[in-house]
């Protein structure tokens, strides 16, 4: 159940045609120009990342937000950290468990990196988006919910939802029902969205 966001950097060329074919028809001719521009920006960002030290949001995420710019998963807002009260933990556990049970694990077909917060089947970023949306609806501030690209102990790319708190940051993961401090997951952070989910570092 690995999410190779590194594919957005390392395998970007192989995903370009699939991404355009999957998404461009939804935006028309003008939208196709935007998609092509995004792909060019992603390619430049991948080749010049070390020089510029810039991290872009994943291409699939950007395409999703082009289609639905007002969706909660494309917006930040509110406090950037939360206090971990008993009620907050109950909410986190409920949402994590529900989403993990509700989505059937399935990789994107055809090499396209499709992000969907309403998926009934999908890969790890779809779990992350569904949890983020549900937590925002439950009253957790969007600014405290971060999408993280990580590497597992075996080196696989993966995505988790990180809750920024006044204490230890917490990780919600489709691979486990247990909510752990991020520092105890064994994952290595590659990149993460900020309080504004369109800005990554």
C-alpha positions in Angstrom: 0.0 0.0 0.0 2.8 2.3 -0.8 2.4 5.8 -2.3 5.4 6.6 -4.4 5.2 10.4 -4.4 8.9 10.0 -5.2 7.4 8.8 -8.5 6.4 12.4 -9.0 10.1 13.2 -8.9 11.8 10.1 -10.0 9.2 8.7 -12.5 7.7 12.0 -13.5 8.2 11.4 -17.2 6.4 8.1 -17.2 3.4 9.7 -15.4 3.0 12.8 -17.6 1.1 11.2 -20.4 -1.1 9.2 -18.1 -1.9 12.3 -16.0 -2.8 14.3 -19.0 -5.0 11.6 -20.5 -6.8 11.0 -17.2 -7.4 14.6 -16.3 -7.2 17.0 -19.2 -10.6 16.1 -20.7 -12.3 17.4 -17.5 -10.9 20.9 -18.1 -11.3 21.5 -21.8 -8.7 23.1 -24.1 -7.9 25.8 -21.6 -7.5 23.3 -18.8 -5.2 21.2 -20.9 -2.9 24.1 -21.2 -2.9 24.4 -17.4 -2.2 20.7 -17.0 0.7 20.9 -19.5 2.1 23.9 -17.6 1.8 22.1 -14.3 3.6 19.1 -15.7 6.4 21.3 -17.0 6.6 23.0 -13.6 6.8 19.6 -12.0 9.6 18.5 -14.3 11.5 21.6 -13.7 10.9 21.3 -9.9 12.2 17.7 -10.0 15.4 18.6 -11.9 16.1 21.8 -10.0 14.9 20.8 -6.6 18.3 20.8 -5.0 19.3 24.1 -6.5 16.1 25.9 -5.7 15.2 24.0 -2.5 11.5 24.2 -3.5 9.0 21.4 -2.9 5.8 21.3 -5.0 2.6 19.7 -4.0 2.2 16.3 -5.8 0.8 16.6 -9.3 -2.2 14.5 -8.6 -3.1 16.8 -5.7 -2.7 19.9 -7.8 -5.0 18.4 -10.5 -7.6 17.6 -8.0 -7.6 21.1 -6.6 -7.8 22.5 -10.2 -11.0 20.5 -10.6 -12.5 21.3 -7.1 -10.7 24.4 -5.8 -13.2 25.0 -3.1 -13.1 21.5 -1.6 -12.1 21.2 2.0 -9.1 19.1 1.1 -7.7 22.0 -0.9 -8.0 24.6 1.9 -6.3 25.4 5.2 -7.6 27.7 7.9 -8.0 27.8 11.7 -5.4 26.9 14.3 -2.2 25.4 13.1 -2.0 23.2 16.2 -4.5 21.4 18.5 -4.5 20.5 22.1 -4.9 16.7 22.5 -7.9 16.4 24.8 -9.8 13.3 25.5 -12.5 14.4 23.0 -10.0 15.1 20.3 -8.4 11.6 20.7 -11.9 10.0 20.5 -12.5 11.9 17.3 -9.1 10.9 15.8 -9.6 7.3 16.7 -13.1 7.2 15.3 -12.2 8.8 12.0 -9.0 6.7 11.6 -10.8 3.5 12.2 -13.8 4.3 10.1 -11.8 5.4 7.0 -9.4 2.5 7.2 -12.4 0.1 7.1 -14.3 2.0 4.5 -11.8 2.2 1.7 -10.6 -0.9 -0.2 -6.9 -0.8 -0.9 -6.2 -0.4 -4.6 -3.4 1.2 -6.6 -4.3 3.8 -9.3 -4.6 2.2 -12.7 -2.5 3.1 -15.8 0.2 5.0 -13.9 -2.1 8.0 -13.3 -1.8 9.6 -9.8 -5.4 10.3 -9.0 -6.4 11.8 -5.7 -9.9 11.4 -4.4 -11.3 12.2 -1.0 -14.5 10.3 -1.7 -13.0 7.0 -2.9 -14.5 3.7 -2.0 -11.2 2.1 -3.2 -7.8 3.7 -3.5 -4.3 4.0 -2.3 -2.8 5.8 0.7 -3.3 9.4 -0.3 -7.0 8.7 -0.7 -7.2 7.5 2.9 -5.4 10.7 3.9 -7.8 12.9 2.1 -10.8 11.1 3.4 -9.5 11.4 7.0 -8.6 15.1 6.5 -12.1 15.9 5.2 -13.8 13.9 8.0 -11.8 15.6 10.7 -12.4 19.0 9.4 -16.2 18.2 9.4 -15.8 17.0 13.0 -14.3 20.4 14.0 -10.5 19.8 13.9 -9.0 22.9 12.3 -7.8 22.3 8.8 -4.5 24.2 9.5 -3.4 21.5 11.9 -3.9 18.6 9.4 -0.9 17.9 7.2 -0.4 15.5 4.4 3.0 13.8 4.7 5.0 11.9 2.1 7.2 9.4 4.0 9.5 6.5 3.5 8.8 3.3 5.3 11.6 1.2 6.9 11.8 -0.8 3.7 12.2 2.4 1.6 8.7 2.4 0.1 6.9 5.7 -0.5 3.8 6.2 1.6 1.4 8.9 2.7 0.0 9.5 6.2 -2.0 12.3 7.8 -0.1 14.2 10.5 -2.0 16.1 13.3 0.1 19.0 14.5 -0.4 19.3 18.3 0.8 21.4 21.2 2.8 18.3 22.2 3.9 15.4 20.0 2.6 15.4 16.4 0.4 12.4 15.8 0.2 10.1 12.7 -3.0 8.6 11.2 -2.0 5.7 8.9 -4.1 3.3 6.8 -1.6 0.6 7.6 -2.5 0.5 11.3 -5.4 1.2 13.6 -3.1 2.6 16.2 -2.5 6.4 16.4 1.1 7.0 17.3 3.3 10.0 17.8 4.9 10.7 14.4 8.4 10.1 16.0 7.4 6.6 16.9 6.2 5.4 13.4 9.7 4.6 12.1 8.9 6.6 9.0 11.3 9.2 7.4 9.6 12.4 6.4 10.3 13.3 2.8 8.0 16.3 2.4 4.8 17.6 4.1 2.1 20.1 3.4 1.9 23.2 5.5 -1.1 24.9 7.2 -2.0 25.8 3.6 -2.1 22.3 2.0 -1.1 23.7 -1.3 2.3 24.7 0.1 4.8 21.9 0.8 8.2 21.8 2.4 
